[in-house]
């Protein structure tokens, strides 16, 4: 039986973007701390009995005390259609989130608020606020919300440099599993640079952190912390046959979040390189199934299937698709590719305006075609609309 990667909470997609200026991004998103010692609470912040704990227990308590107020509870309301009675039926979902700015910015997973008609964020003090969507990036399962809460009630998390993580390093996860608010679990980093495939979108999120700390439904979007209480990632998924924790969890690295959030706050989306190809995987390579009219690939001269006009024996004409006329992509910038994900990974690493060399098989011959990437929401045709800038 294959192991199934299950998202911690599947709610369902959002409507409407709230414009929000990039200057409101917390400076914590652009500054990193390089210290490595464990967190120590000042004497006045130590809870009763703290001095009687073991050193390990003190670290656990200190991390929780320093970061638990940054974790929030997210409740969503979705309206679904009853196929039997053809009526609207409300459904609810639950997940976690993290305060990243005292102006009310809340970090969460896209899948937590996907399809939500209403979103409510509850802070550590039990106060609930209606949340508005600032921006979302389904490709990395990241979304940013905003609530209008007093700054003194918002405890923003501190970010760490996730490029400095090591396998075996101790981690702490805070979230709301099964609706149990601000629950702490501990573990270690089991592996780094994992790839997590989203079966709904058919693409893979790269550089994922694998952990063994218990992650359950409702833990989605809770912060993953180091021994200083700094956020090193956002818990996002589990690998499980039952839908509950099996000791294999996944988190989006903090540096990925730091790169994406400013764009979500400024524009509501992430601008990526756009090539304008819908590829189809074959045993020979990636056949170009369609080209975006006027897109980078079409402008560069890459070829998709051709429409040919044919006649029947009765003299009538009809149009047919000649697939054999389409180019078959076998390499990008000299790197051999065999899958759509290989192609997507290379293109996604580029930048709008950058030129890439696409190697194709055309009429039995190998041809190199330079393509200048444009800007869009997603690299490939058919994943999302083309961007305007």
BALOBA-1460 file (C-alpha; in Angstrom, 3 decimals):
// residues 389
<rec num="1" residu="x" x="0.000" y="0.000" z="0.000"/>
<rec num="2" residu="x" x="1.472" y="3.307" z="-1.064"/>
<rec num="3" residu="x" x="2.031" y="5.995" z="1.486"/>
<rec num="4" residu="x" x="-0.388" y="8.843" z="0.971"/>
<rec num="5" residu="x" x="0.624" y="12.437" z="1.531"/>
<rec num="6" residu="x" x="-2.360" y="14.084" z="3.222"/>
<rec num="7" residu="x" x="-2.778" y="17.787" z="3.782"/>
<rec num="8" residu="x" x="-3.461" y="18.520" z="7.446"/>
<rec num="9" residu="x" x="-6.711" y="20.283" z="6.691"/>
<rec num="10" residu="x" x="-8.569" y="20.463" z="3.390"/>
<rec num="11" residu="x" x="-11.018" y="23.282" z="3.335"/>
<rec num="12" residu="x" x="-11.727" y="24.690" z="0.050"/>
<rec num="13" residu="x" x="-10.563" y="28.670" z="-2.756"/>
<rec num="14" residu="x" x="-10.859" y="32.029" z="-1.928"/>
<rec num="15" residu="x" x="-12.356" y="35.085" z="-3.503"/>
<rec num="16" residu="x" x="-11.196" y="38.641" z="-3.603"/>
<rec num="17" residu="x" x="-7.867" y="40.247" z="-2.861"/>
<rec num="18" residu="x" x="-7.296" y="43.023" z="-0.386"/>
<rec num="19" residu="x" x="-4.774" y="45.571" z="-1.622"/>
<rec num="20" residu="x" x="-2.070" y="46.188" z="0.954"/>
<rec num="21" residu="x" x="1.103" y="48.206" z="0.599"/>
<rec num="22" residu="x" x="4.469" y="46.407" z="0.743"/>
<rec num="23" residu="x" x="5.845" y="48.900" z="3.238"/>
<rec num="24" residu="x" x="3.718" y="47.173" z="5.891"/>
<rec num="25" residu="x" x="5.748" y="43.963" z="5.676"/>
<rec num="26" residu="x" x="7.326" y="43.260" z="9.035"/>
<rec num="27" residu="x" x="11.087" y="43.902" z="9.136"/>
<rec num="28" residu="x" x="11.316" y="40.407" z="10.642"/>
<rec num="29" residu="x" x="10.724" y="39.057" z="7.143"/>
<rec num="30" residu="x" x="13.862" y="40.699" z="5.824"/>
<rec num="31" residu="x" x="16.177" y="40.341" z="8.824"/>
<rec num="32" residu="x" x="17.711" y="37.168" z="10.202"/>
<rec num="33" residu="x" x="19.383" y="36.309" z="13.461"/>
<rec num="34" residu="x" x="22.461" y="34.120" z="13.484"/>
<rec num="35" residu="x" x="22.628" y="33.001" z="17.105"/>
<rec num="36" residu="x" x="22.497" y="29.300" z="17.863"/>
<rec num="37" residu="x" x="22.189" y="29.061" z="21.639"/>
<rec num="38" residu="x" x="18.952" y="27.838" z="23.237"/>
<rec num="39" residu="x" x="16.415" y="30.402" z="24.329"/>
<rec num="40" residu="x" x="16.514" y="31.610" z="27.939"/>
<rec num="41" residu="x" x="13.620" y="33.345" z="29.642"/>
<rec num="42" residu="x" x="14.307" y="36.417" z="31.768"/>
<rec num="43" residu="x" x="13.665" y="35.712" z="35.472"/>
<rec num="44" residu="x" x="10.476" y="37.804" z="35.541"/>
<rec num="45" residu="x" x="9.018" y="35.720" z="32.673"/>
<rec num="46" residu="x" x="9.701" y="32.316" z="34.244"/>
<rec num="47" residu="x" x="6.467" y="30.513" z="35.205"/>
<rec num="48" residu="x" x="6.100" y="28.986" z="38.706"/>
<rec num="49" residu="x" x="8.178" y="25.841" z="39.134"/>
<rec num="50" residu="x" x="10.421" y="26.631" z="36.176"/>
<rec num="51" residu="x" x="13.602" y="26.392" z="38.271"/>
<rec num="52" residu="x" x="12.782" y="22.772" z="39.213"/>
<rec num="53" residu="x" x="12.674" y="21.555" z="35.613"/>
<rec num="54" residu="x" x="15.422" y="19.684" z="33.799"/>
<rec num="55" residu="x" x="17.472" y="21.615" z="31.207"/>
<rec num="56" residu="x" x="15.539" y="19.961" z="28.360"/>
<rec num="57" residu="x" x="12.212" y="20.783" z="29.961"/>
<rec num="58" residu="x" x="13.279" y="24.381" z="30.436"/>
<rec num="59" residu="x" x="14.010" y="24.691" z="26.708"/>
<rec num="60" residu="x" x="10.564" y="23.271" z="25.885"/>
<rec num="61" residu="x" x="8.828" y="25.673" z="28.242"/>
<rec num="62" residu="x" x="10.896" y="28.668" z="27.137"/>
<rec num="63" residu="x" x="10.146" y="28.070" z="23.453"/>
<rec num="64" residu="x" x="6.439" y="27.721" z="24.143"/>
<rec num="65" residu="x" x="6.320" y="30.795" z="26.377"/>
<rec num="66" residu="x" x="8.116" y="32.900" z="23.770"/>
<rec num="67" residu="x" x="6.139" y="31.845" z="20.688"/>
<rec num="68" residu="x" x="2.712" y="30.457" z="21.605"/>
<rec num="69" residu="x" x="1.068" y="33.898" z="21.478"/>
<rec num="70" residu="x" x="2.108" y="34.147" z="17.829"/>
<rec num="71" residu="x" x="0.002" y="31.096" z="16.928"/>
<rec num="72" residu="x" x="-3.638" y="31.731" z="16.005"/>
<rec num="73" residu="x" x="-6.697" y="29.595" z="15.364"/>
<rec num="74" residu="x" x="-8.367" y="29.906" z="11.951"/>
<rec num="75" residu="x" x="-11.995" y="28.938" z="11.357"/>
<rec num="76" residu="x" x="-13.537" y="28.993" z="7.886"/>
<rec num="77" residu="x" x="-17.073" y="28.846" z="6.548"/>
<rec num="78" residu="x" x="-17.645" y="27.322" z="3.143"/>
<rec num="79" residu="x" x="-20.884" y="27.126" z="1.170"/>
<rec num="80" residu="x" x="-21.278" y="23.884" z="-0.770"/>
<rec num="81" residu="x" x="-24.096" y="22.703" z="-3.024"/>
<rec num="82" residu="x" x="-26.139" y="19.691" z="-1.982"/>
<rec num="83" residu="x" x="-26.355" y="17.604" z="-5.199"/>
<rec num="84" residu="x" x="-29.515" y="15.834" z="-4.022"/>
<rec num="85" residu="x" x="-31.661" y="18.770" z="-2.931"/>
<rec num="86" residu="x" x="-29.839" y="21.462" z="-5.008"/>
<rec num="87" residu="x" x="-29.431" y="23.798" z="-2.077"/>
<rec num="88" residu="x" x="-26.532" y="25.569" z="-0.433"/>
<rec num="89" residu="x" x="-25.122" y="23.754" z="2.583"/>
<rec num="90" residu="x" x="-22.666" y="25.474" z="4.928"/>
<rec num="91" residu="x" x="-19.542" y="23.586" z="6.030"/>
<rec num="92" residu="x" x="-16.759" y="24.646" z="8.341"/>
<rec num="93" residu="x" x="-13.035" y="24.074" z="8.515"/>
<rec num="94" residu="x" x="-10.307" y="24.686" z="11.023"/>
<rec num="95" residu="x" x="-6.580" y="25.274" z="10.947"/>
<rec num="96" residu="x" x="-3.744" y="27.313" z="12.352"/>
<rec num="97" residu="x" x="-1.886" y="30.472" z="11.474"/>
<rec num="98" residu="x" x="0.961" y="32.682" z="12.614"/>
<rec num="99" residu="x" x="1.136" y="36.410" z="13.350"/>
<rec num="100" residu="x" x="3.967" y="37.864" z="11.277"/>
<rec num="101" residu="x" x="3.360" y="41.587" z="11.716"/>
<rec num="102" residu="x" x="1.835" y="43.831" z="14.377"/>
<rec num="103" residu="x" x="-0.255" y="45.495" z="11.697"/>
<rec num="104" residu="x" x="-2.351" y="42.337" z="11.585"/>
<rec num="105" residu="x" x="-0.727" y="40.156" z="8.919"/>
<rec num="106" residu="x" x="-1.433" y="36.453" z="9.453"/>
<rec num="107" residu="x" x="0.467" y="33.681" z="7.651"/>
<rec num="108" residu="x" x="-1.406" y="30.485" z="6.821"/>
<rec num="109" residu="x" x="-1.616" y="27.691" z="4.250"/>
<rec num="110" residu="x" x="-3.616" y="28.241" z="1.091"/>
<rec num="111" residu="x" x="-5.409" y="24.926" z="1.594"/>
<rec num="112" residu="x" x="-6.661" y="26.060" z="5.010"/>
<rec num="113" residu="x" x="-8.648" y="28.970" z="3.550"/>
<rec num="114" residu="x" x="-9.267" y="27.579" z="0.051"/>
<rec num="115" residu="x" x="-12.853" y="28.214" z="-0.994"/>
<rec num="116" residu="x" x="-13.754" y="29.973" z="2.242"/>
<rec num="117" residu="x" x="-16.674" y="32.410" z="2.190"/>
<rec num="118" residu="x" x="-15.795" y="33.672" z="5.664"/>
<rec num="119" residu="x" x="-12.543" y="33.486" z="7.639"/>
<rec num="120" residu="x" x="-12.181" y="34.171" z="11.346"/>
<rec num="121" residu="x" x="-8.900" y="34.424" z="13.241"/>
<rec num="122" residu="x" x="-8.817" y="33.885" z="17.005"/>
<rec num="123" residu="x" x="-5.830" y="35.242" z="18.922"/>
<rec num="124" residu="x" x="-4.185" y="33.796" z="22.036"/>
<rec num="125" residu="x" x="-6.434" y="35.926" z="24.265"/>
<rec num="126" residu="x" x="-9.583" y="34.382" z="22.814"/>
<rec num="127" residu="x" x="-10.599" y="37.425" z="20.778"/>
<rec num="128" residu="x" x="-11.882" y="36.629" z="17.289"/>
<rec num="129" residu="x" x="-11.575" y="38.841" z="14.214"/>
<rec num="130" residu="x" x="-12.947" y="38.601" z="10.692"/>
<rec num="131" residu="x" x="-10.025" y="38.198" z="8.311"/>
<rec num="132" residu="x" x="-9.569" y="39.513" z="4.793"/>
<rec num="133" residu="x" x="-7.411" y="37.875" z="2.169"/>
<rec num="134" residu="x" x="-4.267" y="39.827" z="1.265"/>
<rec num="135" residu="x" x="-2.681" y="37.373" z="-1.170"/>
<rec num="136" residu="x" x="-2.271" y="33.710" z="-1.992"/>
<rec num="137" residu="x" x="0.119" y="31.409" z="-3.800"/>
<rec num="138" residu="x" x="-1.379" y="27.952" z="-4.437"/>
<rec num="139" residu="x" x="1.916" y="26.776" z="-5.973"/>
<rec num="140" residu="x" x="3.631" y="26.888" z="-2.566"/>
<rec num="141" residu="x" x="0.462" y="26.543" z="-0.435"/>
<rec num="142" residu="x" x="1.005" y="29.961" z="1.167"/>
<rec num="143" residu="x" x="-1.588" y="32.640" z="1.929"/>
<rec num="144" residu="x" x="-1.569" y="35.904" z="3.877"/>
<rec num="145" residu="x" x="-4.579" y="37.309" z="5.759"/>
<rec num="146" residu="x" x="-5.139" y="40.590" z="7.582"/>
<rec num="147" residu="x" x="-7.119" y="41.339" z="10.718"/>
<rec num="148" residu="x" x="-7.848" y="44.674" z="12.380"/>
<rec num="149" residu="x" x="-6.584" y="43.962" z="15.897"/>
<rec num="150" residu="x" x="-4.824" y="46.241" z="18.396"/>
<rec num="151" residu="x" x="-1.033" y="46.050" z="17.892"/>
<rec num="152" residu="x" x="-0.540" y="45.250" z="21.586"/>
<rec num="153" residu="x" x="-2.558" y="42.034" z="21.088"/>
<rec num="154" residu="x" x="-0.407" y="40.882" z="18.155"/>
<rec num="155" residu="x" x="2.754" y="38.952" z="19.029"/>
<rec num="156" residu="x" x="4.728" y="38.684" z="15.776"/>
<rec num="157" residu="x" x="6.940" y="35.627" z="15.374"/>
<rec num="158" residu="x" x="10.688" y="36.013" z="14.782"/>
<rec num="159" residu="x" x="12.062" y="34.361" z="11.633"/>
<rec num="160" residu="x" x="15.288" y="32.326" z="11.425"/>
<rec num="161" residu="x" x="17.486" y="31.408" z="8.452"/>
<rec num="162" residu="x" x="16.174" y="28.033" z="7.257"/>
<rec num="163" residu="x" x="19.245" y="27.554" z="5.052"/>
<rec num="164" residu="x" x="21.217" y="26.892" z="8.248"/>
<rec num="165" residu="x" x="19.102" y="23.926" z="9.386"/>
<rec num="166" residu="x" x="20.654" y="20.516" z="10.094"/>
<rec num="167" residu="x" x="19.212" y="17.014" z="10.139"/>
<rec num="168" residu="x" x="18.846" y="15.961" z="13.767"/>
<rec num="169" residu="x" x="18.202" y="19.504" z="14.963"/>
<rec num="170" residu="x" x="15.497" y="19.801" z="17.601"/>
<rec num="171" residu="x" x="12.211" y="21.395" z="16.494"/>
<rec num="172" residu="x" x="8.983" y="22.516" z="18.121"/>
<rec num="173" residu="x" x="5.586" y="22.676" z="16.423"/>
<rec num="174" residu="x" x="2.681" y="24.780" z="17.686"/>
<rec num="175" residu="x" x="-0.798" y="24.463" z="16.222"/>
<rec num="176" residu="x" x="-4.435" y="23.613" z="16.814"/>
<rec num="177" residu="x" x="-4.800" y="19.868" z="16.116"/>
<rec num="178" residu="x" x="-8.446" y="18.761" z="16.246"/>
<rec num="179" residu="x" x="-9.319" y="22.265" z="17.467"/>
<rec num="180" residu="x" x="-7.129" y="22.006" z="20.587"/>
<rec num="181" residu="x" x="-5.646" y="25.497" z="20.662"/>
<rec num="182" residu="x" x="-1.896" y="26.230" z="20.778"/>
<rec num="183" residu="x" x="-0.707" y="22.660" z="21.268"/>
<rec num="184" residu="x" x="3.058" y="22.061" z="21.461"/>
<rec num="185" residu="x" x="4.758" y="18.966" z="20.033"/>
<rec num="186" residu="x" x="8.484" y="18.336" z="19.746"/>
<rec num="187" residu="x" x="10.791" y="16.302" z="17.550"/>
<rec num="188" residu="x" x="13.749" y="16.591" z="15.235"/>
<rec num="189" residu="x" x="14.417" y="17.448" z="11.620"/>
<rec num="190" residu="x" x="14.321" y="14.070" z="9.896"/>
<rec num="191" residu="x" x="15.477" y="15.296" z="6.491"/>
<rec num="192" residu="x" x="15.921" y="18.420" z="4.392"/>
<rec num="193" residu="x" x="15.233" y="19.353" z="0.775"/>
<rec num="194" residu="x" x="12.338" y="16.962" z="0.396"/>
<rec num="195" residu="x" x="9.913" y="17.376" z="-2.519"/>
<rec num="196" residu="x" x="6.205" y="17.351" z="-1.736"/>
<rec num="197" residu="x" x="3.846" y="16.722" z="-4.635"/>
<rec num="198" residu="x" x="0.392" y="18.274" z="-4.612"/>
<rec num="199" residu="x" x="-1.853" y="15.769" z="-6.464"/>
<rec num="200" residu="x" x="-4.528" y="18.419" z="-6.981"/>
<rec num="201" residu="x" x="-2.290" y="20.737" z="-9.027"/>
<rec num="202" residu="x" x="0.121" y="18.160" z="-10.385"/>
<rec num="203" residu="x" x="3.198" y="20.102" z="-9.298"/>
<rec num="204" residu="x" x="5.836" y="19.721" z="-6.608"/>
<rec num="205" residu="x" x="6.881" y="22.051" z="-3.786"/>
<rec num="206" residu="x" x="10.660" y="21.943" z="-3.397"/>
<rec num="207" residu="x" x="13.040" y="22.232" z="-0.426"/>
<rec num="208" residu="x" x="10.512" y="20.953" z="2.121"/>
<rec num="209" residu="x" x="11.570" y="20.242" z="5.725"/>
<rec num="210" residu="x" x="10.702" y="16.733" z="6.980"/>
<rec num="211" residu="x" x="10.090" y="16.398" z="10.730"/>
<rec num="212" residu="x" x="8.970" y="13.700" z="13.164"/>
<rec num="213" residu="x" x="7.089" y="16.040" z="15.533"/>
<rec num="214" residu="x" x="3.415" y="15.046" z="15.716"/>
<rec num="215" residu="x" x="1.355" y="16.914" z="13.112"/>
<rec num="216" residu="x" x="-2.383" y="16.251" z="12.871"/>
<rec num="217" residu="x" x="-5.425" y="17.761" z="11.107"/>
<rec num="218" residu="x" x="-5.717" y="21.342" z="12.338"/>
<rec num="219" residu="x" x="-1.930" y="21.758" z="12.640"/>
<rec num="220" residu="x" x="-1.704" y="23.225" z="9.141"/>
<rec num="221" residu="x" x="0.007" y="26.636" z="9.105"/>
<rec num="222" residu="x" x="1.250" y="26.490" z="12.679"/>
<rec num="223" residu="x" x="4.838" y="27.653" z="13.188"/>
<rec num="224" residu="x" x="7.761" y="25.234" z="13.268"/>
<rec num="225" residu="x" x="10.327" y="26.634" z="15.701"/>
<rec num="226" residu="x" x="13.953" y="26.112" z="16.637"/>
<rec num="227" residu="x" x="15.314" y="25.989" z="20.209"/>
<rec num="228" residu="x" x="15.392" y="29.797" z="20.321"/>
<rec num="229" residu="x" x="11.704" y="30.052" z="19.560"/>
<rec num="230" residu="x" x="12.348" y="31.397" z="16.069"/>
<rec num="231" residu="x" x="10.208" y="30.303" z="13.135"/>
<rec num="232" residu="x" x="12.093" y="28.001" z="10.765"/>
<rec num="233" residu="x" x="9.081" y="26.807" z="8.783"/>
<rec num="234" residu="x" x="5.307" y="26.490" z="8.468"/>
<rec num="235" residu="x" x="3.780" y="23.069" z="9.106"/>
<rec num="236" residu="x" x="1.817" y="22.090" z="6.035"/>
<rec num="237" residu="x" x="1.290" y="18.355" z="5.516"/>
<rec num="238" residu="x" x="1.675" y="14.828" z="6.836"/>
<rec num="239" residu="x" x="2.408" y="11.469" z="5.256"/>
<rec num="240" residu="x" x="-0.139" y="9.051" z="6.611"/>
<rec num="241" residu="x" x="-2.354" y="6.104" z="5.680"/>
<rec num="242" residu="x" x="-4.956" y="7.097" z="8.260"/>
<rec num="243" residu="x" x="-4.964" y="10.896" z="7.988"/>
<rec num="244" residu="x" x="-3.393" y="11.210" z="11.444"/>
<rec num="245" residu="x" x="0.220" y="11.626" z="12.508"/>
<rec num="246" residu="x" x="2.536" y="8.770" z="11.607"/>
<rec num="247" residu="x" x="5.732" y="10.586" z="12.554"/>
<rec num="248" residu="x" x="6.351" y="12.015" z="9.094"/>
<rec num="249" residu="x" x="5.440" y="15.674" z="8.754"/>
<rec num="250" residu="x" x="6.422" y="18.416" z="6.347"/>
<rec num="251" residu="x" x="6.991" y="22.157" z="6.688"/>
<rec num="252" residu="x" x="7.572" y="24.979" z="4.202"/>
<rec num="253" residu="x" x="10.966" y="26.596" z="4.979"/>
<rec num="254" residu="x" x="11.054" y="30.088" z="6.484"/>
<rec num="255" residu="x" x="13.227" y="31.409" z="3.662"/>
<rec num="256" residu="x" x="10.628" y="30.346" z="1.090"/>
<rec num="257" residu="x" x="8.019" y="32.241" z="3.097"/>
<rec num="258" residu="x" x="10.259" y="35.316" z="3.380"/>
<rec num="259" residu="x" x="10.690" y="35.333" z="-0.392"/>
<rec num="260" residu="x" x="6.968" y="34.975" z="-1.170"/>
<rec num="261" residu="x" x="5.204" y="37.084" z="1.480"/>
<rec num="262" residu="x" x="6.406" y="40.529" z="0.298"/>
<rec num="263" residu="x" x="4.996" y="39.826" z="-3.179"/>
<rec num="264" residu="x" x="1.698" y="38.591" z="-1.731"/>
<rec num="265" residu="x" x="1.384" y="41.725" z="0.399"/>
<rec num="266" residu="x" x="2.292" y="44.062" z="-2.458"/>
<rec num="267" residu="x" x="0.470" y="42.420" z="-5.376"/>
<rec num="268" residu="x" x="-1.702" y="39.642" z="-3.947"/>
<rec num="269" residu="x" x="0.140" y="37.035" z="-5.972"/>
<rec num="270" residu="x" x="3.612" y="35.826" z="-6.907"/>
<rec num="271" residu="x" x="5.080" y="36.832" z="-10.265"/>
<rec num="272" residu="x" x="6.815" y="33.906" z="-11.933"/>
<rec num="273" residu="x" x="8.487" y="33.358" z="-15.301"/>
<rec num="274" residu="x" x="5.928" y="32.470" z="-17.986"/>
<rec num="275" residu="x" x="6.843" y="30.416" z="-21.065"/>
<rec num="276" residu="x" x="3.391" y="29.679" z="-22.482"/>
<rec num="277" residu="x" x="3.560" y="25.945" z="-23.146"/>
<rec num="278" residu="x" x="1.196" y="23.154" z="-22.259"/>
<rec num="279" residu="x" x="3.442" y="20.058" z="-22.274"/>
<rec num="280" residu="x" x="2.356" y="16.441" z="-22.590"/>
<rec num="281" residu="x" x="4.674" y="13.745" z="-21.323"/>
<rec num="282" residu="x" x="5.678" y="11.009" z="-23.773"/>
<rec num="283" residu="x" x="8.374" y="8.348" z="-23.870"/>
<rec num="284" residu="x" x="10.477" y="10.595" z="-26.121"/>
<rec num="285" residu="x" x="10.145" y="13.808" z="-24.124"/>
<rec num="286" residu="x" x="7.569" y="16.532" z="-23.559"/>
<rec num="287" residu="x" x="5.340" y="17.058" z="-26.563"/>
<rec num="288" residu="x" x="4.077" y="20.627" z="-26.931"/>
<rec num="289" residu="x" x="0.329" y="20.088" z="-26.752"/>
<rec num="290" residu="x" x="-0.542" y="23.813" z="-26.958"/>
<rec num="291" residu="x" x="1.070" y="27.243" z="-27.141"/>
<rec num="292" residu="x" x="-0.209" y="30.499" z="-25.702"/>
<rec num="293" residu="x" x="-0.978" y="32.813" z="-28.652"/>
<rec num="294" residu="x" x="1.621" y="35.576" z="-28.606"/>
<rec num="295" residu="x" x="3.376" y="33.929" z="-25.665"/>
<rec num="296" residu="x" x="7.164" y="33.577" z="-25.289"/>
<rec num="297" residu="x" x="7.346" y="30.052" z="-26.744"/>
<rec num="298" residu="x" x="5.148" y="30.894" z="-29.726"/>
<rec num="299" residu="x" x="7.073" y="34.120" z="-30.409"/>
<rec num="300" residu="x" x="10.354" y="32.197" z="-30.302"/>
<rec num="301" residu="x" x="9.156" y="29.786" z="-32.996"/>
<rec num="302" residu="x" x="8.437" y="26.652" z="-31.000"/>
<rec num="303" residu="x" x="5.772" y="24.526" z="-32.656"/>
<rec num="304" residu="x" x="2.655" y="22.853" z="-31.342"/>
<rec num="305" residu="x" x="0.155" y="20.598" z="-33.147"/>
<rec num="306" residu="x" x="-0.990" y="21.917" z="-36.528"/>
<rec num="307" residu="x" x="-4.559" y="22.147" z="-37.746"/>
<rec num="308" residu="x" x="-4.913" y="20.661" z="-41.228"/>
<rec num="309" residu="x" x="-7.895" y="20.823" z="-43.546"/>
<rec num="310" residu="x" x="-8.920" y="17.527" z="-45.103"/>
<rec num="311" residu="x" x="-11.644" y="16.392" z="-47.456"/>
<rec num="312" residu="x" x="-13.974" y="13.443" z="-47.152"/>
<rec num="313" residu="x" x="-14.751" y="11.185" z="-50.092"/>
<rec num="314" residu="x" x="-17.975" y="13.125" z="-50.513"/>
<rec num="315" residu="x" x="-16.131" y="16.401" z="-50.978"/>
<rec num="316" residu="x" x="-16.791" y="17.881" z="-47.550"/>
<rec num="317" residu="x" x="-13.947" y="19.508" z="-45.661"/>
<rec num="318" residu="x" x="-13.071" y="19.128" z="-41.977"/>
<rec num="319" residu="x" x="-10.294" y="20.165" z="-39.670"/>
<rec num="320" residu="x" x="-7.938" y="17.689" z="-38.019"/>
<rec num="321" residu="x" x="-5.125" y="18.061" z="-35.504"/>
<rec num="322" residu="x" x="-1.711" y="16.923" z="-36.692"/>
<rec num="323" residu="x" x="0.120" y="16.090" z="-33.445"/>
<rec num="324" residu="x" x="3.195" y="14.798" z="-35.260"/>
<rec num="325" residu="x" x="3.993" y="18.393" z="-36.272"/>
<rec num="326" residu="x" x="4.545" y="19.436" z="-32.634"/>
<rec num="327" residu="x" x="8.021" y="19.862" z="-31.180"/>
<rec num="328" residu="x" x="9.143" y="17.438" z="-28.475"/>
<rec num="329" residu="x" x="11.145" y="19.092" z="-25.683"/>
<rec num="330" residu="x" x="14.118" y="17.035" z="-24.486"/>
<rec num="331" residu="x" x="16.310" y="19.578" z="-22.640"/>
<rec num="332" residu="x" x="16.395" y="23.087" z="-21.193"/>
<rec num="333" residu="x" x="19.719" y="24.939" z="-21.006"/>
<rec num="334" residu="x" x="21.457" y="21.642" z="-21.704"/>
<rec num="335" residu="x" x="19.706" y="19.815" z="-18.840"/>
<rec num="336" residu="x" x="17.886" y="16.678" z="-19.899"/>
<rec num="337" residu="x" x="14.231" y="16.537" z="-18.925"/>
<rec num="338" residu="x" x="11.856" y="13.587" z="-18.964"/>
<rec num="339" residu="x" x="8.875" y="14.802" z="-16.913"/>
<rec num="340" residu="x" x="6.669" y="17.879" z="-16.724"/>
<rec num="341" residu="x" x="7.962" y="18.472" z="-13.207"/>
<rec num="342" residu="x" x="11.568" y="18.503" z="-14.487"/>
<rec num="343" residu="x" x="10.608" y="21.145" z="-17.023"/>
<rec num="344" residu="x" x="8.591" y="23.175" z="-14.516"/>
<rec num="345" residu="x" x="11.417" y="23.161" z="-11.962"/>
<rec num="346" residu="x" x="13.949" y="24.594" z="-14.409"/>
<rec num="347" residu="x" x="11.614" y="27.250" z="-15.820"/>
<rec num="348" residu="x" x="10.396" y="28.229" z="-12.341"/>
<rec num="349" residu="x" x="14.003" y="28.943" z="-11.307"/>
<rec num="350" residu="x" x="14.295" y="31.570" z="-14.052"/>
<rec num="351" residu="x" x="13.195" y="35.193" z="-14.018"/>
<rec num="352" residu="x" x="10.964" y="37.236" z="-16.324"/>
<rec num="353" residu="x" x="13.153" y="38.632" z="-19.100"/>
<rec num="354" residu="x" x="15.685" y="35.814" z="-18.828"/>
<rec num="355" residu="x" x="16.503" y="33.770" z="-21.945"/>
<rec num="356" residu="x" x="16.487" y="29.973" z="-21.816"/>
<rec num="357" residu="x" x="17.507" y="27.537" z="-24.524"/>
<rec num="358" residu="x" x="14.896" y="24.884" z="-25.312"/>
<rec num="359" residu="x" x="16.170" y="21.777" z="-27.090"/>
<rec num="360" residu="x" x="13.498" y="20.037" z="-29.157"/>
<rec num="361" residu="x" x="13.155" y="17.172" z="-31.589"/>
<rec num="362" residu="x" x="11.613" y="18.520" z="-34.794"/>
<rec num="363" residu="x" x="11.170" y="16.331" z="-37.836"/>
<rec num="364" residu="x" x="13.659" y="13.818" z="-36.465"/>
<rec num="365" residu="x" x="16.336" y="16.471" z="-35.925"/>
<rec num="366" residu="x" x="17.525" y="18.186" z="-32.757"/>
<rec num="367" residu="x" x="16.983" y="21.953" z="-32.714"/>
<rec num="368" residu="x" x="17.913" y="24.565" z="-30.070"/>
<rec num="369" residu="x" x="15.434" y="27.429" z="-29.700"/>
<rec num="370" residu="x" x="16.161" y="30.461" z="-27.447"/>
<rec num="371" residu="x" x="13.064" y="31.666" z="-25.556"/>
<rec num="372" residu="x" x="12.778" y="34.890" z="-23.558"/>
<rec num="373" residu="x" x="10.592" y="34.333" z="-20.481"/>
<rec num="374" residu="x" x="7.747" y="36.721" z="-19.691"/>
<rec num="375" residu="x" x="5.966" y="37.418" z="-16.391"/>
<rec num="376" residu="x" x="2.924" y="35.497" z="-15.195"/>
<rec num="377" residu="x" x="1.238" y="33.710" z="-12.318"/>
<rec num="378" residu="x" x="2.480" y="30.254" z="-13.352"/>
<rec num="379" residu="x" x="5.232" y="29.131" z="-15.756"/>
<rec num="380" residu="x" x="3.094" y="26.820" z="-17.871"/>
<rec num="381" residu="x" x="0.058" y="27.406" z="-20.030"/>
<rec num="382" residu="x" x="-3.052" y="25.961" z="-18.431"/>
<rec num="383" residu="x" x="-1.880" y="26.239" z="-14.799"/>
<rec num="384" residu="x" x="-3.067" y="29.804" z="-14.448"/>
<rec num="385" residu="x" x="-3.739" y="32.941" z="-16.432"/>
<rec num="386" residu="x" x="-0.879" y="34.903" z="-17.934"/>
<rec num="387" residu="x" x="0.263" y="37.886" z="-15.901"/>
<rec num="388" residu="x" x="0.078" y="41.445" z="-17.096"/>
<rec num="389" residu="x" x="3.485" y="42.707" z="-16.090"/>
